[in-house]
Structures are given as structure tokens and as C-alpha cells.
Amino acid sequence: MTDLPPPDDPRSWPPPSSGTPDQPTWPQPATAREATVDELAELPPPGAVPTGTVGEHATVPLASGGGADSGPPMGSNRGLIIAIAAAAVLVLVGGIIAALVVAVDAVDDEPPVTATEREDPTRPAGGERNDPSDVALEEMLTLIDESERTMLRFQETVAFAPDVDAVEDAAAEAAESLGRIKGELLGIDVVGSYDDALRTVLDSYVAHLEAWETYAAATAETAQAYLDETGEYLQAINDTADVFLRAMEQELPDDIPQDLFDFAQRILDRGFRGADAPNGTLV
């Protein structure tokens, strides 16, 4: 797989914040305004009931005894209304805070969907293989696909990394995975009618994988290595990618099983032929 351009600025870890502790980014509740002396004077006395037009306050108290029950005094009603309103505000604010917590947890627990998960290469159909070379090729392509996914995941994780520790952790994980895959590739039993072609393809890909493994291991030591200021890592990655692409296109016979041919083409289009390929996603 060829490389994605590294970030232009190492300070992209962490990304700039849109707010400060003194200036939060979400809306804050408005501060209650204190009533003026004139407004307080207009309030009705306890026990008074409203009469007349809207905005006027009755000054005649209800006659004691007889008639309908006037209910609790206005002061009690006002207190009840204020209590209900305050409870509603608390419920609303509590819901917003809970939603924010859930959203943050979701972001932390679920990494972004990667390009490898959005677009899955066509898998081999499997089944019986008459030529042992076909068996070896299927095993080889499956491991190459896993390796390419590891490289893509490494780049995409770094792109969303919040700090240098996350960059180095992602690099360490990638280096470990690539080392394991390399061991499995070297353990393939390369036999059959086109075993020489398979060895050429295998050797070229292992060299490409090792270039990525070196890059990831260096980044695991220090995130600054990911920027590859001298260009040595990305140069090795691109050079070995070109060799592998030529080996795949020139060495494999034309009569390999169709499902293996389709699988190989999909891998090459996705990671080695660039964005101009029918299914290319990388430059």
C-alpha cells in the first residue's frame, strides 16, 4: 500500500479546542433578572384575587365565610409555579448533560469507520483447489489483504489521534500486527505449477511490509517519526510498493482461478494503483 501524506504540522495532536474553561462552547442558561422596587410594589398583597383587565391586581379581599373556596393564596400559587418551572429546567439541563456524556462516551468507545471497513475487497470463493499454487496464492492474498488493512488502520487512527501517546500506541500496535503477518507469510508452503512466480511475488511483498513495519516501529518510539522529515521511510514504502505491483502484474499466470484474480485486482486497485484505478482509494 502506498502512503497517505503525513500531517503538515505535528501540533495537530491535539487538535485546537473550540472553547476554553472560561468560555464553554455550549449555550449557558440565562441569569435571572432581579425585580425592581416598582415591580415589587405592583405585586398584589397576600389573599388578593385578580379582577378587571389583564395586568390589573384586585385590592379587595374575598369576604370571609360562604361562597366558593378561593383555594390557596396567590403567594402559594406563585411559589408552586416557580417550583414547577425550576424542576422543569433541572430536568431539561440534566437531559442535555446526560446526552453530552453519552455522545462523548460514544466518540471515545467507537473509532471512526475506516476506508477498509467501508469498502471490502471481493473475497475468494474458496472451495477445492486442484493446483497447490492456487492454495498458496489464496493464503498469500488473504494475508496481504490483512496487512494492507493494518497499514490503512494505522494511518487513519493517527489522523484522529488526540495526542502523541495515541499516535505511538497506534504505531506499536501496527508494528506488532505486521510482524505477525510477516511470519505467517514466510511460513506459506510455496509449491505447485507456478511456485517460482509466487516466490517472486511473496518476496516483493515481504519487502514492502518490512518498510511499513520499520516506519511503524520508529513512530512507536516517537510520534515525530511519523512526519518522516527526511523522507526515508516513505521512499522505501513507495519503492517496494512499485516492485510488488509489477510482480503481481507480470509474474502470475493468466489462468489463475477467477475468484483469486478478482481478489488480487481489488487489492491492487485499493492500495497500489492510486485513485485513478476503478476501485482505487489511495494515491
N, C-alpha and C positions, 0 to 999 in steps of 0.2 A: 504494500500500500504506500502510495506517495504521501508526502506530508501536507498538513494544513499550515498556513502561515502562522508563526507564533505571535503572541500579543505584542503590540507596539510598545507597551510600557509595562514594566514589571509592577508598577504601582496599581495595576488593575486588580491586584489582590491586596486588600479587599476592594470591591467596587466603591465609588463615592457614595456617601449616605445622602439621602434627600432631606434629612432633618437633623436636628441636634436635640440633646436632652432638654434644652430650654425652649426649643421650637419644634414640638412634635408635628408629624406630618398629617395626622388625622384630626378632624374637627373636634374642638373642645366645647363643652356646654357653656352657654352664656351665663355671666354672673348676674345674680338677682339685683334689681334696682331697688334702693330704699325709697319708701314713700315719703313725700314731702309733708310738712306740717299742715298745709292747706288740705291736702288729700286726706290726711288722717282726721281732720276736723269734719270732713264731709261724711265720714262713716256714721251709720245710724247707731243710736245707743242700744244696749242690750235689751231684747224683748220687743223692739220695734219691728213692724212689718212694712213691706214696700207698698205704696199706693201711688196713684197718679200716673204720670207718664214715665217712660223709661228714663232712668237716670235720677229720678227724684226719690227721696227717702221719707217714709212716713214718720211723723213725730208724735202720733197719737198712739199710746199703748192700747193693747186689747183690754176690754173690760174683763174683770175677774169673774169667774163663775159663769156657767151656761155657755151655750154656743159650741161650735166645733173646737176640738183640741187644736191649738196652734202649733203643736209639735215643739221641738227643741228650739231654744233661742237662736237668733241669727249667728251669734258668735260660735255656737256649737256647730252649726252647718258649715260655717266658713272653715273651721278647724278640720271638719271631716273632709271637705273638698280639698283642702291643702294636703291633708294626709294621703288621700287617694292619688292626687296628682304626683306627690313625691314618690309614692310607691310605683306608679307607672313609669316615672323617669328612671328609677333604680332598676326596674325590670328591663327597660329598653337599653340602658347603658350596660347592664350586666350581659344582655344578649349580644351586644356589639363586641364587648371584650371577649366573651366566650368564642364568638365567631373568629375574631382575630387570632386567638390562641390556637383554634383548630386549624386555621389557614397556615399559620407558621409551622405547626407540627407537621402538616401535610407536605409543606415545602422541604422540611428537614428530612422527613422519612422517605419521600418518594423523589428520587433523582429525575431530572428531565428525560423524556423519551429520546433515545439516541437514534441517529440515522440508521444504524444497523437493525434496530427494532422496528422502525417504520417500514423498511423495505427489506424483506427477507429473500435471500437468493433461492432460486429453484433447487430443491433438494434432489439427490439421485433417487431414482425409483427403487433401487435395491433389487433384491431377487438373486437368482442364480447367475454367477459369472463363470463363463467357460474358460476364459483366459486368466491365469494368475496375475498377469499385468493389470487387467481390469480391476481385480480385487485390490491390488496395491494402489492403483490410481484413485479409486474411491476413498480408500483410507487416507491417502495423502491429501486429496482435495478437502475432505472433511476437516482435517487438522489445519490446513491452510486457511479455510474459512474461519475457524475458531481463532486463529492467530490474528487474522485481519480484524475481526470484531474486537479483539483485545486492544489492538492499536487504536481503533476508532474510539472505543470507550475511554481510553486514556486521554486522548485529545479533548473529547467532549467534557469529561469530568474536570479537566484543568480549566476549560473555558468557563465553567460555572463555579470554580473553586472560590470559597470566601477568603482564604488566606494561604500563606506559603505552606503551612503544615498540611493542609488538604492537598496541595499540589504534590508535595513529597510523598504523602501516603498513597495517592493515586499512582504515582510513578513506581513506588515499591511494589504495589500490587500487580501492576502491569509487568514489571521485570520478572517477578516470581512466576506469573502465568506463562509468559513467553519462554522462560527457561524450561518449564514443564512440557510445554508443547514441543519445543525443540527436541527434548529427549524422546518423546513419542514418535516424532518424525524420523529420527535417526534409527529407531527400532523397527521401522517398517521392513518387512521381508520383500525386497525388490526382486521379483523373478518374472518369468513369462516371456512372451514374444517380443515385447519392446522394453525389456528391462534396462538397456543402455540409455534409451531416451528418458525413462523415468529417473534414472540416477542423475542425469544432467539437470532435469527439472528440479529434483529434490535438492541437489547441491546448491543450485542457484537460489532457491527459496530459503534454505537454511542461512545462507549468507545475508539475505535481506532481513530475516528475522533477527539475526545476531546484531545487525546495525541498529535495529529498533531496541533490542534488549540493552545494548550499550547506552543508548540515548536515555532510556527509562531509568537505568541504574544510576547514571550520572545525575538525573533530575531528582532521584530519591535521596541523593546525598545533599543536594542544594537546588532549590527551585530555580535559581538563576540559570542553571544549565539548560533549562527548557527553552530559554530565549536563544540559545546557540549563537552567541555573538560572533564566533569565528566561522560558523557555517560548517564545521567539520562533521557534525552528526547528521544534519540534513543532506549534506552532499553524499555521504555514504549511503543513506537511505534511498536517495533518488537513483544513484548509480546502480545499486543492487536491484532496485525495482525494475529498471530498464533491462537488465540482464535476465531476470526472471520472466519478464513479459516476452522477450524474444525466444527464450527456451520453450515456453508454453506454446507459442505460435508456430515455431519451426520444428520442434523435436517430436511432438506427439503425432502418431499416425492419424490418417484421415478417417479410419474406420472404427474409432473407439465407439462404444455404445452411446446412443443419442442422449440419454439422460446425463451421462458423465460429461459429454461435450457441452450440453446446455449449462450444467453446473459450473464448469470451468469458465465458460464465456461470461457468465454472470459475475463471477469473482473478479475477472479481469476488467470488465466494464465498470464495476463499482469502485475498484481501488487502484487500477493501473493505467487505464486508458484515458482518464480525465473526464471532464464534464461534457465533452463533445460526443462521448460514446452513447449508444442508445439508452443504457441504464446507468451511466456514469454519475457519480455523486461527488467526486473529489478531483482536484486539479493535480 
